[in-house]
Amino acid sequence: MRALVTGPTGFIGSHLVEALLADGFSVDCIVRSTSNTSRLNGLDVNLIYADCAEKETLLSHMGRTDYIFHLAGLTKAKTERDAYRANALGTKNVVEAAAEECGALSRFVYVSSLAAAGPSLNTLPVTEEMEPRPVSVYGRTKLAGEEFVKNQSDKIPVTIIRPPAVYGSRDRDMLVLFKMANLGIAPVWGESWYSFIYVKDLVRGIITAARSVNAVNETFFLTDGNMYSSDEVFSEVAASIGKNPLRVRLPEFLMPAIAAVAEKFKSCSIINADKIKEIRHKNWTCDSAKAVRLIGFKPEVKLKDGVRWTAEWYRTHQWL
């Protein structure tokens, strides 16, 4: 079996490549000439230099693969135009190239995001049947990517995966929480609720969905099965590094100003105006019951263990 992966140098993409190799796949990795490929060092993969923003660079590499996993995109962009180009038009190029060149493709898997569906408007987790209501540029552009994928579902079999918050080794976004806790600070903006998934559970779920006939032309949320309050999340992060940080309440009206300052000091920071649009909503939870029922998805890692393993990796690699 041969798999082609876009975004293989990213946090989730690099874990997916490792899992595919462990499962016996031959793996082709689409990378740009400017990509930092250090996360692929030592792995038996074939590097293909192409750009998802340029469809013509992709066409000649599609025909020989069995599975395509499209993860390339931007979680943080300087402008809405940049986000749309990467997350929507990039996805359009990849899926259209696949539809044109891969007549016998077993599956095209698009890794989207809970952000494409938007937050829950009540206390119930979001399900796949609900109308998407993204609240951020990132969410809107990922949803646009989903629509481009669905447009090709009559030509190739597709599956869309919407992860919630993902964490684990190599993740730089959640690292921010660990660093704050290490400094003795835990920012609080009122009680919020979140779904999470450990990265190794996520990539197992992605591969399971790719292989399942029940996942053809379906969309799935993948979570660890629990919902966590913001206080639980900070408590687990603090416990994992042996700290008891001071809770510092951030008034909601200050959040846009904090994001504006953060953006001036660090381009495309996780603390940015677009992310604040998401943080101001209190319920980012989703239900993975459909994936459990249709494809037999079985997450193995809960937040307590996953956060502890993540902290150990951060310390070992001197990120913390």
GIFENUR-V483407 format. One record per residue. N is the residue number from 1. SS is DSSP state (a for helix, b for strand, c for the rest). PHI is phi as a letter, one per 40 degrees, with the letter a starting at -180 (* if undefined). D_FIRST is the distance of its C-alpha to the first C-alpha in whole Angstrom. Layout:
BEGIN
n:ss:phi:d_first
N:SS:PHI:D_FIRST
N:SS:PHI:D_FIRST
END
This chain:
BEGIN
n:ss:phi:d_first
1:c:*:0
2:b:b:4
3:b:b:7
4:b:b:10
5:b:b:13
6:b:c:17
7:c:g:19
8:c:c:18
9:c:c:21
10:c:c:23
11:a:d:23
12:a:c:21
13:a:d:18
14:a:c:19
15:a:c:18
16:a:c:15
17:a:d:13
18:a:c:15
19:a:c:13
20:a:c:10
21:a:c:10
22:a:c:12
23:c:c:10
24:c:g:7
25:c:c:5
26:b:c:6
27:b:b:9
28:b:b:11
29:b:b:14
30:b:c:17
31:b:b:20
32:c:c:24
33:c:c:26
34:c:c:28
35:c:c:26
36:c:c:26
37:c:c:23
38:a:c:25
39:a:c:22
40:a:b:19
41:c:d:22
42:c:g:20
43:c:c:17
44:c:c:14
45:b:b:13
46:b:b:14
47:b:c:17
48:b:b:17
49:b:c:21
50:c:a:22
51:c:b:24
52:c:c:23
53:c:c:27
54:c:b:26
55:a:d:24
56:a:c:25
57:a:c:23
58:c:c:20
59:a:d:20
60:a:c:19
61:a:b:15
62:c:c:14
63:c:c:13
64:c:c:10
65:c:b:8
66:c:c:6
67:b:b:8
68:b:b:11
69:b:b:13
70:b:b:17
71:c:b:19
72:c:c:21
73:c:i:25
74:c:b:28
75:c:c:30
76:c:b:33
77:c:b:34
78:c:c:38
79:c:b:38
80:a:c:37
81:a:c:37
82:a:c:34
83:a:c:32
84:a:c:32
85:a:c:31
86:a:c:28
87:a:c:27
88:a:c:28
89:a:c:28
90:a:c:25
91:a:c:23
92:a:d:25
93:a:c:23
94:a:c:20
95:a:c:19
96:a:c:22
97:a:c:20
98:a:c:17
99:a:c:19
100:a:c:20
101:a:b:17
102:c:b:14
103:c:c:16
104:c:b:12
105:c:c:11
106:c:c:10
107:b:a:12
108:b:b:14
109:b:b:15
110:b:b:19
111:b:c:20
112:c:c:24
113:c:a:27
114:a:d:29
115:a:d:32
116:a:c:31
117:a:c:32
118:c:g:35
119:c:c:37
120:c:c:39
121:c:c:42
122:c:a:43
123:c:c:43
124:c:c:40
125:c:c:36
126:b:c:34
127:c:b:32
128:c:c:30
129:c:c:32
130:c:c:35
131:c:c:36
132:c:c:34
133:c:b:37
134:c:c:36
135:c:b:39
136:c:b:37
137:a:d:36
138:a:d:33
139:a:c:32
140:a:c:34
141:a:c:31
142:a:c:28
143:a:c:29
144:a:c:30
145:a:c:26
146:a:d:25
147:a:c:28
148:a:c:26
149:a:c:22
150:a:c:24
151:c:c:26
152:c:b:23
153:c:c:22
154:c:c:23
155:c:b:21
156:c:b:17
157:c:c:16
158:b:b:17
159:b:a:18
160:b:b:21
161:b:b:21
162:b:b:25
163:b:c:25
164:c:c:29
165:b:c:30
166:b:b:27
167:b:a:28
168:c:i:27
169:c:d:27
170:c:g:27
171:c:c:28
172:c:c:32
173:c:c:33
174:c:c:34
175:a:d:35
176:a:d:38
177:a:c:39
178:a:c:39
179:a:c:41
180:a:c:44
181:a:c:44
182:a:c:44
183:c:c:47
184:c:g:49
185:b:b:48
186:b:b:46
187:b:c:46
188:b:b:47
189:c:b:47
190:c:g:48
191:c:c:46
192:c:b:43
193:b:b:40
194:b:b:36
195:c:c:33
196:b:b:30
197:b:a:27
198:b:c:26
199:a:d:23
200:a:c:21
201:a:c:21
202:a:c:21
203:a:c:17
204:a:c:16
205:a:c:18
206:a:c:16
207:a:c:12
208:a:d:14
209:a:c:15
210:a:c:12
211:a:c:11
212:c:c:15
213:a:c:16
214:a:c:19
215:a:c:18
216:c:c:18
217:c:f:21
218:b:b:22
219:b:b:23
220:b:b:24
221:b:c:26
222:b:b:24
223:c:b:27
224:c:c:28
225:c:g:31
226:c:b:34
227:c:b:36
228:b:b:38
229:b:c:41
230:a:d:42
231:a:c:44
232:a:c:41
233:a:c:39
234:a:c:42
235:a:c:43
236:a:c:40
237:a:c:39
238:a:c:43
239:a:c:42
240:a:c:39
241:c:b:41
242:c:g:45
243:c:b:46
244:c:b:49
245:c:c:49
246:b:c:51
247:b:c:50
248:b:b:51
249:b:c:51
250:c:b:51
251:c:d:52
252:a:d:50
253:a:c:52
254:a:c:52
255:a:d:48
256:a:c:48
257:a:c:50
258:a:c:48
259:a:c:45
260:a:c:47
261:a:c:48
262:a:c:45
263:a:c:43
264:a:c:46
265:a:c:45
266:c:a:42
267:c:c:40
268:c:g:37
269:c:c:38
270:c:c:37
271:c:c:40
272:c:a:41
273:a:c:42
274:a:c:39
275:a:c:38
276:a:c:42
277:a:d:41
278:a:c:39
279:a:c:41
280:c:c:44
281:c:c:42
282:c:c:43
283:b:b:40
284:b:b:36
285:c:b:35
286:b:a:32
287:c:b:31
288:c:b:28
289:a:d:29
290:a:c:27
291:a:c:24
292:a:c:25
293:a:c:26
294:a:c:23
295:a:b:20
296:c:g:22
297:c:c:21
298:c:b:23
299:c:c:25
300:c:b:26
301:c:b:28
302:c:c:31
303:a:d:33
304:a:d:35
305:a:c:33
306:a:c:30
307:a:c:33
308:a:c:35
309:a:c:31
310:a:c:31
311:a:c:35
312:a:c:34
313:a:c:31
314:a:d:34
315:a:c:36
316:a:d:34
317:c:c:33
318:c:f:37
319:c:c:36
320:c:b:39
END
